[in-house]
Amino acid sequence: MNMTIQHDSSEQPYVEVPMGNGEFVRITYLRVGWPEQPTPTVRIQIHTPGKPPRPGPEFPVSLVGEVVQSIVELARHEGETDQ
């Protein structure tokens, strides 16, 4: 999959992954998170073209590997039980 890094109105870099229904998963890299999290942060949102992205969770960049691994494990486990 070829992903293009774009920038939002705040100049934060993001990529969008098509969901196949006209919507996108938007993943934004925030150089500085909220005051409670003043380190680099990742935000995940759902974006419907023509509308602002819906609010989504933010977590420190240091947890990206663990979050992705958890998603893979959950999908793998649930995929096994669906068969």
C-alpha positions, 0 to 999 in steps of 0.5 A: 500500500502506498501512503502519502504523508499530508499535512493538516491545517496545523501542519501536523503530518498525517496519512489516511487509510481507505476503509472501503466505504468512502471513509478513511482512518486518519493517523496524525503525528502530533509533535507535542500532545496535550499539556498532560502529554507534552511528548510526541503523540499519535492520534487516530480518527475516522474521516468522512470526506467533506466533514471534519475528522471525528475525535479519536484517541491519542497516545504517546509515540512510545506506545505505538508498537504495543498498540499495533501489536495488540490490534494484530493479536486481537484480530488474529484471535478473533479471526480464529474464533470466527472460523 
